[in-house]
Amino acid sequence: MGVSIRAATVADREATVALWEAAGLTRPWNDPRGDFDLALATPTSTILLAEIAAALEGSVMVGFDGHRGWVYYLATAPGCRGQGIGHALMTAAENWLKALGSPKIQLMVRGDNASARGFYNSLGYELQDVVTMGKRF
Ligand SMILES: CC(C)(COP(=O)(O)OP(=O)(O)OC[C@H]1O[C@@H](n2cnc3c(N)ncnc32)[C@H](O)[C@@H]1OP(=O)(O)O)[C@@H](O)C(=O)NCCC(=O)NCCS
């Protein structure tokens, strides 16, 4: 059965958050429902969903900041890994960004997430010699 990709709507919030939780992407200091709503309410960001036979099996959040494209919350349902869903989602995220004129896509991955690093590597993503710094508002 093929994978189809579509943009999320507010009606997809609970199923998507459940997927993020199952994939181990939520953290106590982030409100995933708030993250979901904010991404959908922002004109230059979206959440793309991967479905097989109408069942939600993957997601990626993607946004363009006017200079670079950024990716968050990439997840494939634990029972559906290794079938090309993550690859299909990243291709869709790249195409979404290209359509907005973004010249580059990048992402943050926890240093100890060897599996995700292997995945991104296989898609041509390279390690960048930078540190990320942040500040909460
Ligand atoms: C990372 C993740 C999204 C990959 O999803 P997936 O649907 O299993 O990936 P795919 O099946 O599309 O794999 C695509 C390619 O990556 C390769 N790959 C996947 N995992 C890999 C790994 N651990 N090491 C090396 N290559 C890997 C696959 O072999 C495949 O290559 P191919 O097309 O040449 O066969 C999934 O493992 C996941 O949800 N992890 C938990 C959440 C997470 O860590 N997200 C990233 C946060 S930054």
PDBQT file of the ligand as one rigid body, heavy atoms in Angstrom, charges set to zero:
ROOT
HETATM    1  C1  LIG A 201      14.055   8.602  12.074  1.00  0.00    +0.000 C 
HETATM    2  C2  LIG A 201      12.765   7.973  11.547  1.00  0.00    +0.000 C 
HETATM    3  C3  LIG A 201      11.759   9.072  11.262  1.00  0.00    +0.000 C 
HETATM    4  C4  LIG A 201      13.096   7.202  10.260  1.00  0.00    +0.000 C 
HETATM    5  O1  LIG A 201      11.851   6.804   9.698  1.00  0.00    +0.000 OA
HETATM    6  P1  LIG A 201      11.673   5.522   8.734  1.00  0.00    +0.000 P 
HETATM    7  O2  LIG A 201      10.308   5.641   8.159  1.00  0.00    +0.000 OA
HETATM    8  O3  LIG A 201      11.986   4.269   9.488  1.00  0.00    +0.000 OA
HETATM    9  O4  LIG A 201      12.810   5.762   7.659  1.00  0.00    +0.000 OA
HETATM   10  P2  LIG A 201      12.840   5.208   6.141  1.00  0.00    +0.000 P 
HETATM   11  O5  LIG A 201      12.244   3.829   6.131  1.00  0.00    +0.000 OA
HETATM   12  O6  LIG A 201      12.229   6.209   5.239  1.00  0.00    +0.000 OA
HETATM   13  O7  LIG A 201      14.399   5.139   5.887  1.00  0.00    +0.000 OA
HETATM   14  C5  LIG A 201      14.993   5.940   4.876  1.00  0.00    +0.000 C 
HETATM   15  C6  LIG A 201      16.416   5.566   4.684  1.00  0.00    +0.000 C 
HETATM   16  O8  LIG A 201      17.138   5.748   5.911  1.00  0.00    +0.000 OA
HETATM   17  C7  LIG A 201      17.825   4.560   6.231  1.00  0.00    +0.000 C 
HETATM   18  N1  LIG A 201      17.871   4.451   7.670  1.00  0.00    +0.000 N 
HETATM   19  C8  LIG A 201      16.818   4.434   8.512  1.00  0.00    +0.000 A 
HETATM   20  N2  LIG A 201      17.253   4.312   9.780  1.00  0.00    +0.000 NA
HETATM   21  C9  LIG A 201      18.609   4.246   9.695  1.00  0.00    +0.000 A 
HETATM   22  C10 LIG A 201      19.644   4.103  10.657  1.00  0.00    +0.000 A 
HETATM   23  N3  LIG A 201      19.394   3.987  11.957  1.00  0.00    +0.000 N 
HETATM   24  N4  LIG A 201      20.931   4.087  10.236  1.00  0.00    +0.000 NA
HETATM   25  C11 LIG A 201      21.219   4.192   8.924  1.00  0.00    +0.000 A 
HETATM   26  N5  LIG A 201      20.265   4.320   7.961  1.00  0.00    +0.000 NA
HETATM   27  C12 LIG A 201      18.997   4.345   8.365  1.00  0.00    +0.000 A 
HETATM   28  C13 LIG A 201      17.016   3.466   5.598  1.00  0.00    +0.000 C 
HETATM   29  O9  LIG A 201      17.823   2.333   5.390  1.00  0.00    +0.000 OA
HETATM   30  C14 LIG A 201      16.556   4.088   4.318  1.00  0.00    +0.000 C 
HETATM   31  O10 LIG A 201      17.568   4.038   3.342  1.00  0.00    +0.000 OA
HETATM   32  P3  LIG A 201      17.236   3.446   1.885  1.00  0.00    +0.000 P 
HETATM   33  O11 LIG A 201      16.150   4.338   1.325  1.00  0.00    +0.000 OA
HETATM   34  O12 LIG A 201      18.546   3.572   1.163  1.00  0.00    +0.000 OA
HETATM   35  O13 LIG A 201      16.775   2.056   2.152  1.00  0.00    +0.000 OA
HETATM   36  C15 LIG A 201      12.195   6.960  12.571  1.00  0.00    +0.000 C 
HETATM   37  O14 LIG A 201      13.207   6.060  12.949  1.00  0.00    +0.000 OA
HETATM   38  C16 LIG A 201      11.624   7.595  13.837  1.00  0.00    +0.000 C 
HETATM   39  O15 LIG A 201      10.459   7.987  13.887  1.00  0.00    +0.000 OA
HETATM   40  N6  LIG A 201      12.448   7.705  14.908  1.00  0.00    +0.000 N 
HETATM   41  C17 LIG A 201      11.975   8.228  16.203  1.00  0.00    +0.000 C 
HETATM   42  C18 LIG A 201      11.768   9.718  16.171  1.00  0.00    +0.000 C 
HETATM   43  C19 LIG A 201      13.053  10.477  15.852  1.00  0.00    +0.000 C 
HETATM   44  O16 LIG A 201      14.108  10.200  16.403  1.00  0.00    +0.000 OA
HETATM   45  N7  LIG A 201      12.912  11.473  14.937  1.00  0.00    +0.000 N 
HETATM   46  C20 LIG A 201      13.995  12.324  14.541  1.00  0.00    +0.000 C 
HETATM   47  C21 LIG A 201      14.115  13.468  15.485  1.00  0.00    +0.000 C 
HETATM   48  S1  LIG A 201      15.403  14.599  14.980  1.00  0.00    +0.000 SA
ENDROOT
TORSDOF 0
